[in-house]
Amino acid sequence: MALNFKKTYKFAVKSALYITLFSTGVVALILHLVTEVNYPVLVLFFLAIYLFSFFVIQYRVERFIYRRVKKIYDDVSLLDSTTFRNQPITTDMATLTKQVKKFATDKKLEIETLKIREEYRREFLGNVSHELKTPLFTVQGYISTLLDGAMDDKSIRKKYLERAEKGVERLIYIVKDLDMITKLETGDLNLEFSEFDIVELVKNVFELLEMRANKKKITLTFDAKYAKPIFVVADQEKIQQVVTNLVMNSIKYGKEGGTTEVSIEDLVSNKVIVRITDNGEGIQKQHIPRLFERFFRVDKSGARSEGGSGLGLAIVKHIIEGHNEKIYVESQYGVGSEFSFTLEKQK
């Protein structure tokens, strides 16, 4: 039965065999020419040369490969050579090639991830700067105008102070939302679960946003008459914020004289899904994957003219995921959008 040597020793085995055969052949030829061939001595010579050659070749090749691979790792500073220190270096170049490829692939993915994060960081800082700069410059402009002499005119003074106050309010709104999303992203959500009627909660949101909707002649309505309460288990205050943000978005991007419709449906036995649908401008397909990013706006100018911090959908996503629930969005540009999220139903 043939011996199955490890793949990593094949090179040393073959090389030692070639050297031994050649050496033994030369010795046998010399013995044949000078004196008679002593076969037991020849066999011992064969074994001695073979073992010596095998161990020398194996050791030298391993050292050769280790030094060069380690030097490559150290030079490029991309691959971690500590893995090779923790295990013996072999002559199996196929294994080494796989390891190098794996390291290279991992580092490439790491570099690409870092590039994406860096790009996101730059974009985020630019967005924060822009969001804060706009109201700051507005407030500064009104106050500077008043200090330059407009303060003496009572009507202008009141109007400019009111506008400056709105700018300050927007700054406070942005800072509060930034503080909230920072807490959400660090896991500091502190949810207080309770049982409440989701239908009543939506009605309360409609009442809060009725005046804002009336300005654009947008109708806030349910898809049907909900005669009975639908009890869910969640953090009531946080879910009210979710519904408020989604309905506000539907008003903000809704068309004049449009409709914002809320429906509450059974999804499975222990889940309900809340849908907020509008017939506004809709969202282009390429923008949908980025909707829940901080400060991302589809319409840069229009959204800012309507106010808001640009963090509403990001906050919504974190709150829903904090409940271990799902949020969905479907939209057709020029037709309208639907945002929906699941909640646990009272058992």
Summary of the structure (lengths in Angstrom):
residues: 347
radius of gyration: 37.0
end to end distance: 69.3
largest distance: 129.8
contacts: 942
relative contact order: 0.08
helix: 63%
strand: 14%
